[in-house]
Amino acid sequence: MKATFEIKKAGDGKFVFNLKAVNEQVILTSQTYETKESAENGIASVKQNANLDERYEEKTGSDGLLYFLLHAANKQVIGRSQMYSSREALHKGIASVKKNAPVAETVDISVPMQSAHGRGTRSSA
């Protein structure tokens, strides 16, 4: 298995992507995009900014759990992590994004694939 960016359609018809590590765990989630092309541009931005320490912002949620944001050069948020219970776990999450984002392949699961019986199925590649 390889790390992947999965593009999918949100309930409102817009697009989001998740960066999944080799173990299939979501390590970064995007904002919502109006078009698939915009989501693809967001993925390119994550790949470009993932290895730059200054692009990460550590935050604390109202529940006391930690998370991080990944910013583009223009300061726009391009990804948000899951919640972490410790700073050590948060730093491992950042390290995982740095390791996986530059080499991750993009998988588009926003469009159902047609099976031999004509029913739509989602690609799990």
N, CA, C and O atoms as CSV, one atom per row, in Angstrom:
chain,resi,resn,atom,element,x,y,z
A,1,MET,N,N,0.836,-1.201,0.000
A,1,MET,CA,C,0.000,0.000,0.000
A,1,MET,C,C,0.872,1.252,0.000
A,1,MET,O,O,1.989,1.268,0.517
A,2,LYS,N,N,0.318,2.287,-0.596
A,2,LYS,CA,C,0.970,3.589,-0.620
A,2,LYS,C,C,0.061,4.608,0.042
A,2,LYS,O,O,-1.145,4.396,0.170
A,3,ALA,N,N,0.647,5.700,0.454
A,3,ALA,CA,C,-0.147,6.819,0.939
A,3,ALA,C,C,-0.957,7.374,-0.226
A,3,ALA,O,O,-0.510,7.342,-1.373
A,4,THR,N,N,-2.147,7.880,0.072
A,4,THR,CA,C,-3.003,8.404,-0.987
A,4,THR,C,C,-3.713,9.684,-0.560
A,4,THR,O,O,-3.999,9.904,0.616
A,5,PHE,N,N,-3.981,10.510,-1.549
A,5,PHE,CA,C,-4.945,11.591,-1.415
A,5,PHE,C,C,-6.226,11.058,-2.026
A,5,PHE,O,O,-6.233,10.666,-3.193
A,6,GLU,N,N,-7.299,11.037,-1.273
A,6,GLU,CA,C,-8.589,10.596,-1.790
A,6,GLU,C,C,-9.498,11.799,-1.961
A,6,GLU,O,O,-9.828,12.488,-0.996
A,7,ILE,N,N,-9.896,12.040,-3.202
A,7,ILE,CA,C,-10.862,13.107,-3.498
A,7,ILE,C,C,-12.243,12.480,-3.453
A,7,ILE,O,O,-12.487,11.443,-4.068
A,8,LYS,N,N,-13.147,13.120,-2.718
A,8,LYS,CA,C,-14.518,12.611,-2.676
A,8,LYS,C,C,-15.494,13.773,-2.706
A,8,LYS,O,O,-15.131,14.926,-2.476
A,9,LYS,N,N,-16.737,13.437,-2.996
A,9,LYS,CA,C,-17.799,14.438,-3.018
A,9,LYS,C,C,-18.430,14.526,-1.643
A,9,LYS,O,O,-18.747,13.510,-1.023
A,10,ALA,N,N,-18.609,15.741,-1.178
A,10,ALA,CA,C,-19.309,15.977,0.086
A,10,ALA,C,C,-20.814,15.901,-0.188
A,10,ALA,O,O,-21.237,15.874,-1.343
A,11,GLY,N,N,-21.602,15.867,0.857
A,11,GLY,CA,C,-23.050,15.766,0.723
A,11,GLY,C,C,-23.676,16.887,-0.084
A,11,GLY,O,O,-24.733,16.702,-0.686
A,12,ASP,N,N,-23.036,18.047,-0.103
A,12,ASP,CA,C,-23.583,19.194,-0.822
A,12,ASP,C,C,-23.100,19.273,-2.272
A,12,ASP,O,O,-23.354,20.260,-2.963
A,13,GLY,N,N,-22.393,18.212,-2.735
A,13,GLY,CA,C,-21.918,18.187,-4.109
A,13,GLY,C,C,-20.561,18.836,-4.310
A,13,GLY,O,O,-20.019,18.816,-5.416
A,14,LYS,N,N,-20.008,19.411,-3.252
A,14,LYS,CA,C,-18.671,20.001,-3.334
A,14,LYS,C,C,-17.640,18.896,-3.109
A,14,LYS,O,O,-18.004,17.738,-2.904
A,15,PHE,N,N,-16.370,19.248,-3.146
A,15,PHE,CA,C,-15.302,18.259,-3.080
A,15,PHE,C,C,-14.390,18.495,-1.880
A,15,PHE,O,O,-14.131,19.634,-1.492
A,16,VAL,N,N,-13.913,17.404,-1.305
A,16,VAL,CA,C,-12.927,17.432,-0.229
A,16,VAL,C,C,-11.908,16.335,-0.519
A,16,VAL,O,O,-12.165,15.425,-1.306
A,17,PHE,N,N,-10.750,16.435,0.126
A,17,PHE,CA,C,-9.800,15.343,0.033
A,17,PHE,C,C,-9.243,15.015,1.402
A,17,PHE,O,O,-9.170,15.865,2.290
A,18,ASN,N,N,-8.856,13.770,1.548
A,18,ASN,CA,C,-8.161,13.290,2.736
A,18,ASN,C,C,-6.817,12.749,2.320
A,18,ASN,O,O,-6.697,12.080,1.293
A,19,LEU,N,N,-5.801,13.038,3.117
A,19,LEU,CA,C,-4.505,12.392,2.954
A,19,LEU,C,C,-4.506,11.200,3.893
A,19,LEU,O,O,-4.668,11.350,5.104
A,20,LYS,N,N,-4.323,10.014,3.325
A,20,LYS,CA,C,-4.292,8.790,4.118
A,20,LYS,C,C,-2.884,8.223,4.112
A,20,LYS,O,O,-2.242,8.131,3.066
A,21,ALA,N,N,-2.413,7.843,5.292
A,21,ALA,CA,C,-1.109,7.208,5.419
A,21,ALA,C,C,-1.190,5.778,4.888
A,21,ALA,O,O,-2.269,5.304,4.529
A,22,VAL,N,N,-0.078,5.110,4.841
A,22,VAL,CA,C,-0.004,3.740,4.343
A,22,VAL,C,C,-0.960,2.818,5.099
A,22,VAL,O,O,-1.493,1.872,4.520
A,23,ASN,N,N,-1.180,3.088,6.390
A,23,ASN,CA,C,-2.072,2.256,7.202
A,23,ASN,C,C,-3.549,2.629,7.037
A,23,ASN,O,O,-4.399,2.146,7.785
A,24,GLU,N,N,-3.856,3.494,6.052
A,24,GLU,CA,C,-5.222,3.930,5.729
A,24,GLU,C,C,-5.788,4.953,6.717
A,24,GLU,O,O,-6.949,5.342,6.593
A,25,GLN,N,N,-5.005,5.389,7.678
A,25,GLN,CA,C,-5.471,6.387,8.642
A,25,GLN,C,C,-5.460,7.766,7.992
A,25,GLN,O,O,-4.486,8.146,7.341
A,26,VAL,N,N,-6.546,8.512,8.172
A,26,VAL,CA,C,-6.606,9.884,7.668
A,26,VAL,C,C,-5.710,10.750,8.537
A,26,VAL,O,O,-5.873,10.810,9.756
A,27,ILE,N,N,-4.750,11.425,7.886
A,27,ILE,CA,C,-3.819,12.267,8.643
A,27,ILE,C,C,-3.994,13.750,8.335
A,27,ILE,O,O,-3.438,14.599,9.031
A,28,LEU,N,N,-4.768,14.066,7.289
A,28,LEU,CA,C,-5.032,15.462,6.951
A,28,LEU,C,C,-6.315,15.521,6.132
A,28,LEU,O,O,-6.529,14.701,5.238
A,29,THR,N,N,-7.161,16.490,6.440
A,29,THR,CA,C,-8.416,16.688,5.720
A,29,THR,C,C,-8.448,18.110,5.180
A,29,THR,O,O,-8.055,19.054,5.865
A,30,SER,N,N,-8.915,18.254,3.958
A,30,SER,CA,C,-8.942,19.572,3.318
A,30,SER,C,C,-10.173,20.368,3.720
A,30,SER,O,O,-11.072,19.876,4.403
A,31,GLN,N,N,-10.180,21.601,3.277
A,31,GLN,CA,C,-11.380,22.427,3.295
A,31,GLN,C,C,-12.309,21.888,2.213
A,31,GLN,O,O,-11.956,20.937,1.517
A,32,THR,N,N,-13.468,22.471,2.066
A,32,THR,CA,C,-14.404,22.093,1.003
A,32,THR,C,C,-14.130,22.963,-0.218
A,32,THR,O,O,-13.935,24.173,-0.104
A,33,TYR,N,N,-14.118,22.327,-1.391
A,33,TYR,CA,C,-13.855,23.017,-2.649
A,33,TYR,C,C,-15.088,22.963,-3.547
A,33,TYR,O,O,-15.835,21.985,-3.533
A,34,GLU,N,N,-15.291,24.006,-4.316
A,34,GLU,CA,C,-16.420,24.072,-5.245
A,34,GLU,C,C,-16.279,23.078,-6.396
A,34,GLU,O,O,-17.266,22.495,-6.844
A,35,THR,N,N,-15.041,22.886,-6.874
A,35,THR,CA,C,-14.815,22.024,-8.041
A,35,THR,C,C,-13.733,20.989,-7.738
A,35,THR,O,O,-12.922,21.161,-6.827
A,36,LYS,N,N,-13.741,19.920,-8.518
A,36,LYS,CA,C,-12.708,18.890,-8.388
A,36,LYS,C,C,-11.342,19.474,-8.746
A,36,LYS,O,O,-10.342,19.140,-8.111
A,37,GLU,N,N,-11.294,20.334,-9.745
A,37,GLU,CA,C,-10.035,20.964,-10.146
A,37,GLU,C,C,-9.436,21.761,-8.987
A,37,GLU,O,O,-8.224,21.732,-8.774
A,38,SER,N,N,-10.276,22.466,-8.246
A,38,SER,CA,C,-9.793,23.222,-7.084
A,38,SER,C,C,-9.242,22.276,-6.019
A,38,SER,O,O,-8.227,22.575,-5.390
A,39,ALA,N,N,-9.902,21.144,-5.813
A,39,ALA,CA,C,-9.406,20.149,-4.857
A,39,ALA,C,C,-8.053,19.603,-5.307
A,39,ALA,O,O,-7.155,19.407,-4.488
A,40,GLU,N,N,-7.909,19.360,-6.600
A,40,GLU,CA,C,-6.632,18.889,-7.136
A,40,GLU,C,C,-5.535,19.932,-6.931
A,40,GLU,O,O,-4.392,19.584,-6.635
A,41,ASN,N,N,-5.882,21.209,-7.087
A,41,ASN,CA,C,-4.920,22.285,-6.816
A,41,ASN,C,C,-4.561,22.318,-5.337
A,41,ASN,O,O,-3.417,22.604,-4.985
A,42,GLY,N,N,-5.536,22.027,-4.459
A,42,GLY,CA,C,-5.271,21.950,-3.025
A,42,GLY,C,C,-4.280,20.836,-2.703
A,42,GLY,O,O,-3.393,21.012,-1.868
A,43,ILE,N,N,-4.430,19.702,-3.359
A,43,ILE,CA,C,-3.497,18.581,-3.166
A,43,ILE,C,C,-2.095,19.000,-3.588
A,43,ILE,O,O,-1.125,18.716,-2.885
A,44,ALA,N,N,-1.981,19.671,-4.726
A,44,ALA,CA,C,-0.671,20.150,-5.182
A,44,ALA,C,C,-0.056,21.095,-4.159
A,44,ALA,O,O,1.154,21.070,-3.936
A,45,SER,N,N,-0.881,21.922,-3.541
A,45,SER,CA,C,-0.392,22.858,-2.530
A,45,SER,C,C,0.079,22.122,-1.278
A,45,SER,O,O,1.100,22.485,-0.695
A,46,VAL,N,N,-0.656,21.091,-0.862
A,46,VAL,CA,C,-0.218,20.288,0.287
A,46,VAL,C,C,1.140,19.669,-0.013
A,46,VAL,O,O,2.044,19.723,0.821
A,47,LYS,N,N,1.289,19.085,-1.190
A,47,LYS,CA,C,2.565,18.461,-1.559
A,47,LYS,C,C,3.702,19.483,-1.525
A,47,LYS,O,O,4.812,19.177,-1.088
A,48,GLN,N,N,3.415,20.686,-1.987
A,48,GLN,CA,C,4.425,21.743,-2.061
A,48,GLN,C,C,4.807,22.267,-0.673
A,48,GLN,O,O,5.962,22.631,-0.449
A,49,ASN,N,N,3.859,22.308,0.250
A,49,ASN,CA,C,4.093,22.937,1.556
A,49,ASN,C,C,4.350,21.965,2.701
A,49,ASN,O,O,4.720,22.391,3.795
A,50,ALA,N,N,4.161,20.680,2.471
A,50,ALA,CA,C,4.207,19.697,3.553
A,50,ALA,C,C,5.536,19.647,4.301
A,50,ALA,O,O,5.546,19.387,5.504
A,51,ASN,N,N,6.634,19.885,3.636
A,51,ASN,CA,C,7.937,19.768,4.291
A,51,ASN,C,C,8.459,21.070,4.887
A,51,ASN,O,O,9.609,21.135,5.321
A,52,LEU,N,N,7.637,22.089,4.911
A,52,LEU,CA,C,8.056,23.386,5.447
A,52,LEU,C,C,7.493,23.578,6.852
A,52,LEU,O,O,6.289,23.767,7.026
A,53,ASP,N,N,8.371,23.529,7.849
A,53,ASP,CA,C,7.944,23.637,9.249
A,53,ASP,C,C,7.090,24.866,9.521
A,53,ASP,O,O,6.134,24.813,10.296
A,54,GLU,N,N,7.448,25.983,8.869
A,54,GLU,CA,C,6.738,27.233,9.143
A,54,GLU,C,C,5.298,27.227,8.634
A,54,GLU,O,O,4.540,28.146,8.943
A,55,ARG,N,N,4.912,26.232,7.876
A,55,ARG,CA,C,3.548,26.141,7.355
A,55,ARG,C,C,2.581,25.453,8.331
A,55,ARG,O,O,1.371,25.433,8.101
A,56,TYR,N,N,3.120,24.893,9.414
A,56,TYR,CA,C,2.282,24.185,10.391
A,56,TYR,C,C,1.960,25.090,11.563
A,56,TYR,O,O,2.821,25.806,12.074
A,57,GLU,N,N,0.714,25.044,11.976
A,57,GLU,CA,C,0.264,25.803,13.142
A,57,GLU,C,C,-0.391,24.825,14.113
A,57,GLU,O,O,-1.358,24.145,13.770
A,58,GLU,N,N,0.143,24.763,15.317
A,58,GLU,CA,C,-0.409,23.891,16.348
A,58,GLU,C,C,-1.523,24.627,17.079
A,58,GLU,O,O,-1.375,25.793,17.443
A,59,LYS,N,N,-2.637,23.937,17.291
A,59,LYS,CA,C,-3.807,24.549,17.912
A,59,LYS,C,C,-4.341,23.636,19.011
A,59,LYS,O,O,-4.034,22.445,19.050
A,60,THR,N,N,-5.146,24.215,19.907
A,60,THR,CA,C,-5.835,23.458,20.945
A,60,THR,C,C,-7.324,23.701,20.803
A,60,THR,O,O,-7.780,24.844,20.775
A,61,GLY,N,N,-8.088,22.600,20.713
A,61,GLY,CA,C,-9.530,22.703,20.590
A,61,GLY,C,C,-10.182,23.063,21.912
A,61,GLY,O,O,-9.527,23.034,22.954
A,62,SER,N,N,-11.448,23.396,21.884
A,62,SER,CA,C,-12.178,23.777,23.091
A,62,SER,C,C,-12.269,22.616,24.084
A,62,SER,O,O,-12.509,22.832,25.272
A,63,ASP,N,N,-12.078,21.398,23.602
A,63,ASP,CA,C,-12.095,20.218,24.475
A,63,ASP,C,C,-10.714,19.887,25.040
A,63,ASP,O,O,-10.552,18.893,25.748
A,64,GLY,N,N,-9.723,20.719,24.727
A,64,GLY,CA,C,-8.372,20.511,25.223
A,64,GLY,C,C,-7.513,19.612,24.349
A,64,GLY,O,O,-6.319,19.461,24.607
A,65,LEU,N,N,-8.099,19.015,23.324
A,65,LEU,CA,C,-7.327,18.167,22.413
A,65,LEU,C,C,-6.559,19.042,21.428
A,65,LEU,O,O,-6.962,20.165,21.126
A,66,LEU,N,N,-5.452,18.508,20.937
A,66,LEU,CA,C,-4.565,19.241,20.043
A,66,LEU,C,C,-4.817,18.857,18.595
A,66,LEU,O,O,-5.239,17.739,18.301
A,67,TYR,N,N,-4.551,19.800,17.691
A,67,TYR,CA,C,-4.597,19.527,16.257
A,67,TYR,C,C,-3.672,20.513,15.572
A,67,TYR,O,O,-3.195,21.466,16.187
A,68,PHE,N,N,-3.421,20.275,14.287
A,68,PHE,CA,C,-2.596,21.222,13.554
A,68,PHE,C,C,-3.269,21.597,12.245
A,68,PHE,O,O,-4.089,20.859,11.700
A,69,LEU,N,N,-2.892,22.769,11.765
A,69,LEU,CA,C,-3.325,23.273,10.470
A,69,LEU,C,C,-2.097,23.353,9.576
A,69,LEU,O,O,-1.005,23.682,10.040
A,70,LEU,N,N,-2.274,23.056,8.312
A,70,LEU,CA,C,-1.231,23.256,7.311
A,70,LEU,C,C,-1.657,24.426,6.449
A,70,LEU,O,O,-2.761,24.440,5.904
A,71,HIS,N,N,-0.766,25.418,6.325
A,71,HIS,CA,C,-1.060,26.635,5.575
A,71,HIS,C,C,-0.272,26.671,4.272
A,71,HIS,O,O,0.830,26.131,4.184
A,72,ALA,N,N,-0.847,27.308,3.272
A,72,ALA,CA,C,-0.137,27.620,2.037
A,72,ALA,C,C,0.692,28.884,2.274
A,72,ALA,O,O,0.588,29.516,3.326
A,73,ALA,N,N,1.503,29.240,1.302
A,73,ALA,CA,C,2.343,30.437,1.419
A,73,ALA,C,C,1.507,31.692,1.644
A,73,ALA,O,O,1.969,32.635,2.286
A,74,ASN,N,N,0.272,31.713,1.118
A,74,ASN,CA,C,-0.602,32.887,1.272
A,74,ASN,C,C,-1.376,32.874,2.590
A,74,ASN,O,O,-2.276,33.691,2.790
A,75,LYS,N,N,-1.028,31.948,3.490
A,75,LYS,CA,C,-1.622,31.804,4.828
A,75,LYS,C,C,-2.984,31.116,4.833
A,75,LYS,O,O,-3.575,30.934,5.897
A,76,GLN,N,N,-3.491,30.730,3.664
A,76,GLN,CA,C,-4.761,30.014,3.599
A,76,GLN,C,C,-4.570,28.606,4.160
A,76,GLN,O,O,-3.560,27.953,3.895
A,77,VAL,N,N,-5.549,28.147,4.936
A,77,VAL,CA,C,-5.503,26.790,5.480
A,77,VAL,C,C,-5.783,25.815,4.342
A,77,VAL,O,O,-6.789,25.936,3.644
A,78,ILE,N,N,-4.880,24.843,4.160
A,78,ILE,CA,C,-5.066,23.847,3.106
A,78,ILE,C,C,-5.302,22.454,3.674
A,78,ILE,O,O,-5.598,21.518,2.930
A,79,GLY,N,N,-5.169,22.315,4.990
A,79,GLY,CA,C,-5.455,21.029,5.601
A,79,GLY,C,C,-5.509,21.135,7.114
A,79,GLY,O,O,-4.880,21.997,7.727
A,80,ARG,N,N,-6.290,20.220,7.696
A,80,ARG,CA,C,-6.448,20.155,9.144
A,80,ARG,C,C,-6.270,18.698,9.573
A,80,ARG,O,O,-6.717,17.771,8.897
A,81,SER,N,N,-5.614,18.527,10.702
A,81,SER,CA,C,-5.365,17.174,11.206
A,81,SER,C,C,-6.545,16.656,12.012
A,81,SER,O,O,-7.523,17.361,12.260
A,82,GLN,N,N,-6.416,15.420,12.405
A,82,GLN,CA,C,-7.328,14.852,13.387
A,82,GLN,C,C,-6.973,15.448,14.750
A,82,GLN,O,O,-6.046,16.251,14.848
A,83,MET,N,N,-7.687,15.069,15.781
A,83,MET,CA,C,-7.415,15.556,17.134
A,83,MET,C,C,-6.440,14.611,17.823
A,83,MET,O,O,-6.503,13.396,17.638
A,84,TYR,N,N,-5.541,15.177,18.616
A,84,TYR,CA,C,-4.518,14.406,19.331
A,84,TYR,C,C,-4.599,14.695,20.818
A,84,TYR,O,O,-4.949,15.800,21.232
A,85,SER,N,N,-4.270,13.688,21.618
A,85,SER,CA,C,-4.337,13.850,23.072
A,85,SER,C,C,-3.012,14.318,23.668
A,85,SER,O,O,-2.970,14.718,24.832
A,86,SER,N,N,-1.933,14.276,22.890
A,86,SER,CA,C,-0.637,14.722,23.408
A,86,SER,C,C,0.149,15.457,22.326
A,86,SER,O,O,-0.080,15.264,21.132
A,87,ARG,N,N,1.065,16.291,22.762
A,87,ARG,CA,C,1.919,17.024,21.831
A,87,ARG,C,C,2.820,16.052,21.063
A,87,ARG,O,O,3.107,16.273,19.887
A,88,GLU,N,N,3.260,14.989,21.716
A,88,GLU,CA,C,4.091,13.983,21.049
A,88,GLU,C,C,3.324,13.338,19.887
A,88,GLU,O,O,3.875,13.166,18.799
A,89,ALA,N,N,2.068,12.986,20.116
A,89,ALA,CA,C,1.247,12.384,19.063
A,89,ALA,C,C,1.014,13.389,17.927
A,89,ALA,O,O,1.035,13.011,16.755
A,90,LEU,N,N,0.792,14.660,18.264
A,90,LEU,CA,C,0.611,15.698,17.261
A,90,LEU,C,C,1.852,15.811,16.390
A,90,LEU,O,O,1.743,15.908,15.168
A,91,HIS,N,N,3.028,15.801,17.004
A,91,HIS,CA,C,4.273,15.908,16.240
A,91,HIS,C,C,4.487,14.684,15.351
A,91,HIS,O,O,5.060,14.799,14.267
A,92,LYS,N,N,4.036,13.530,15.794
A,92,LYS,CA,C,4.089,12.334,14.939
A,92,LYS,C,C,3.152,12.503,13.752
A,92,LYS,O,O,3.465,12.060,12.647
A,93,GLY,N,N,2.012,13.136,13.969
A,93,GLY,CA,C,1.077,13.414,12.875
A,93,GLY,C,C,1.692,14.337,11.836
A,93,GLY,O,O,1.564,14.096,10.635
A,94,ILE,N,N,2.353,15.386,12.287
A,94,ILE,CA,C,3.032,16.312,11.371
A,94,ILE,C,C,4.117,15.560,10.597
A,94,ILE,O,O,4.245,15.729,9.384
A,95,ALA,N,N,4.893,14.735,11.294
A,95,ALA,CA,C,5.942,13.951,10.627
A,95,ALA,C,C,5.349,13.026,9.574
A,95,ALA,O,O,5.950,12.817,8.520
A,96,SER,N,N,4.181,12.476,9.851
A,96,SER,CA,C,3.526,11.592,8.898
A,96,SER,C,C,3.080,12.348,7.652
A,96,SER,O,O,3.205,11.835,6.540
A,97,VAL,N,N,2.564,13.556,7.824
A,97,VAL,CA,C,2.186,14.378,6.660
A,97,VAL,C,C,3.436,14.694,5.845
A,97,VAL,O,O,3.414,14.591,4.618
A,98,LYS,N,N,4.526,15.079,6.512
A,98,LYS,CA,C,5.773,15.403,5.812
A,98,LYS,C,C,6.290,14.210,5.014
A,98,LYS,O,O,6.792,14.368,3.901
A,99,LYS,N,N,6.165,13.030,5.586
A,99,LYS,CA,C,6.659,11.814,4.937
A,99,LYS,C,C,5.755,11.384,3.786
A,99,LYS,O,O,6.247,11.014,2.720
A,100,ASN,N,N,4.449,11.427,3.990
A,100,ASN,CA,C,3.504,10.840,3.047
A,100,ASN,C,C,3.016,11.774,1.942
A,100,ASN,O,O,2.828,11.328,0.810
A,101,ALA,N,N,2.809,13.040,2.234
A,101,ALA,CA,C,2.214,13.945,1.243
A,101,ALA,C,C,3.020,14.044,-0.052
A,101,ALA,O,O,2.435,13.971,-1.132
A,102,PRO,N,N,4.337,14.206,0.021
A,102,PRO,CA,C,5.077,14.384,-1.238
A,102,PRO,C,C,5.012,13.187,-2.186
A,102,PRO,O,O,5.172,13.358,-3.395
A,103,VAL,N,N,4.784,11.999,-1.673
A,103,VAL,CA,C,4.805,10.790,-2.508
A,103,VAL,C,C,3.428,10.166,-2.706
A,103,VAL,O,O,3.296,9.175,-3.425
A,104,ALA,N,N,2.411,10.729,-2.084
A,104,ALA,CA,C,1.075,10.137,-2.144
A,104,ALA,C,C,0.489,10.256,-3.546
A,104,ALA,O,O,0.647,11.276,-4.216
A,105,GLU,N,N,-0.186,9.202,-3.974
A,105,GLU,CA,C,-0.911,9.213,-5.238
A,105,GLU,C,C,-2.317,9.743,-4.984
A,105,GLU,O,O,-2.836,9.650,-3.871
A,106,THR,N,N,-2.920,10.296,-6.019
A,106,THR,CA,C,-4.285,10.800,-5.904
A,106,THR,C,C,-5.261,9.760,-6.434
A,106,THR,O,O,-5.095,9.231,-7.533
A,107,VAL,N,N,-6.282,9.479,-5.631
A,107,VAL,CA,C,-7.339,8.550,-6.005
A,107,VAL,C,C,-8.655,9.322,-5.980
A,107,VAL,O,O,-9.004,9.936,-4.971
A,108,ASP,N,N,-9.373,9.288,-7.085
A,108,ASP,CA,C,-10.638,10.008,-7.189
A,108,ASP,C,C,-11.780,9.034,-6.905
A,108,ASP,O,O,-12.084,8.163,-7.721
A,109,ILE,N,N,-12.406,9.192,-5.741
A,109,ILE,CA,C,-13.561,8.353,-5.409
A,109,ILE,C,C,-14.853,9.178,-5.446
A,109,ILE,O,O,-15.868,8.797,-4.864
A,110,SER,N,N,-14.790,10.320,-6.148
A,110,SER,CA,C,-15.960,11.194,-6.222
A,110,SER,C,C,-16.962,10.727,-7.265
A,110,SER,O,O,-18.125,11.131,-7.232
A,111,VAL,N,N,-16.525,9.885,-8.186
A,111,VAL,CA,C,-17.408,9.403,-9.252
A,111,VAL,C,C,-17.550,7.897,-9.110
A,111,VAL,O,O,-16.548,7.184,-9.132
A,112,PRO,N,N,-18.781,7.394,-8.963
A,112,PRO,CA,C,-18.962,5.942,-8.861
A,112,PRO,C,C,-18.481,5.250,-10.131
A,112,PRO,O,O,-18.711,5.723,-11.244
A,113,MET,N,N,-17.814,4.130,-9.940
A,113,MET,CA,C,-17.416,3.305,-11.082
A,113,MET,C,C,-18.565,2.374,-11.421
A,113,MET,O,O,-19.282,1.925,-10.527
A,114,GLN,N,N,-18.745,2.083,-12.681
A,114,GLN,CA,C,-19.814,1.190,-13.112
A,114,GLN,C,C,-19.345,-0.258,-13.027
A,114,GLN,O,O,-18.284,-0.607,-13.544
A,115,SER,N,N,-20.136,-1.087,-12.377
A,115,SER,CA,C,-19.826,-2.512,-12.319
A,115,SER,C,C,-20.371,-3.183,-13.572
A,115,SER,O,O,-21.028,-2.538,-14.390
A,116,ALA,N,N,-20.104,-4.466,-13.723
A,116,ALA,CA,C,-20.580,-5.219,-14.883
A,116,ALA,C,C,-22.102,-5.259,-14.918
A,116,ALA,O,O,-22.682,-5.468,-15.983
A,117,HIS,N,N,-22.763,-5.065,-13.780
A,117,HIS,CA,C,-24.216,-5.121,-13.713
A,117,HIS,C,C,-24.855,-3.736,-13.833
A,117,HIS,O,O,-26.070,-3.593,-13.700
A,118,GLY,N,N,-24.029,-2.717,-14.085
A,118,GLY,CA,C,-24.565,-1.386,-14.289
A,118,GLY,C,C,-24.815,-0.599,-13.019
A,118,GLY,O,O,-25.282,0.538,-13.087
A,119,ARG,N,N,-24.519,-1.168,-11.867
A,119,ARG,CA,C,-24.706,-0.447,-10.604
A,119,ARG,C,C,-23.440,0.347,-10.287
A,119,ARG,O,O,-22.331,-0.093,-10.590
A,120,GLY,N,N,-23.610,1.494,-9.689
A,120,GLY,CA,C,-22.453,2.302,-9.320
A,120,GLY,C,C,-21.767,1.739,-8.090
A,120,GLY,O,O,-22.426,1.344,-7.128
A,121,THR,N,N,-20.461,1.704,-8.122
A,121,THR,CA,C,-19.657,1.301,-6.974
A,121,THR,C,C,-18.530,2.289,-6.813
A,121,THR,O,O,-18.132,2.963,-7.762
A,122,ARG,N,N,-18.040,2.365,-5.647
A,122,ARG,CA,C,-16.911,3.275,-5.399
A,122,ARG,C,C,-15.612,2.510,-5.523
A,122,ARG,O,O,-15.513,1.352,-5.118
A,123,SER,N,N,-14.626,3.168,-6.084
A,123,SER,CA,C,-13.305,2.567,-6.199
A,123,SER,C,C,-12.644,2.592,-4.840
A,123,SER,O,O,-12.676,3.614,-4.154
A,124,SER,N,N,-12.053,1.498,-4.445
A,124,SER,CA,C,-11.350,1.458,-3.163
A,124,SER,C,C,-9.856,1.372,-3.369
A,124,SER,O,O,-9.136,0.948,-2.465
A,125,ALA,N,N,-9.371,1.758,-4.527
A,125,ALA,CA,C,-7.954,1.660,-4.869
A,125,ALA,C,C,-7.108,2.500,-3.978
A,125,ALA,O,O,-5.887,2.530,-4.134
